[in-house]
Amino acid sequence: MTKWILPLALLVSAASYADCMSQPMEGSESHDNAKVFDSHERNYREPALTETGHLSVKGMQITGFDKNGLIKIQSAFNLMESVSNSLEFKDRVINFKNDKGQRAFASNNGLTNEQIYAIYMSGKETLQQNTPGEMNFFLKQYNRWWSKVIGYTSADVNLINVNYKFFKNYRPSDVAGNLTHEWTHKIGFDHASAAEHDSAPYAIGYIMDELAEAVAAGKLELHY
Ligand SMILES: [Zn+2]
């Protein structure tokens, strides 16, 4: 019986990954799901009490993109590295509250915000435990103009497939948010459905998108 469980789990994961990417990133701009505690609120946690790691963003294998696409990917990587290592990002992740108002992510695998932040900052992908301190990306662009899918990936591969149809209109900050969502899957987190916006992949992706957009627009100076 146990032999059934893993393949089935992978199948379910693969399905939900494709699902999550079928929502255009534009939708993430108007959401109010990245809720956090303010420093005067009772459950606020001082970020300084949580250890900070350091992450480098590395493109391991990037294929199928044209010159402009590669420039956009590099801009997104730069934003992701700046934001991920900032105190602002740490504060937002540590003090994130779910839709029930608790300082926790939905579908959190039983882990606290601090533990999820620590796993994120460790840079250890489920499939690549030997690359600590690195967000490793394997990206491949394809073009399906008739599809509603932004891109897809699955739990058993490193590769993230990116649909040019959506990618071409994205700002680097949108790409940063989207890739952060996907990478959060790569470190072992999932969402129950494409509507679970307070899950780690969605919520952390939104936090990244929002901070990256503010940085790119010159409206936010990050601290380290
Ligand atoms: Zn997802």
Residues whose N, C-alpha, C, O or C-beta is under 5 A from the ligand:
A	BS01	ZN	S16 Y17 C20 P201
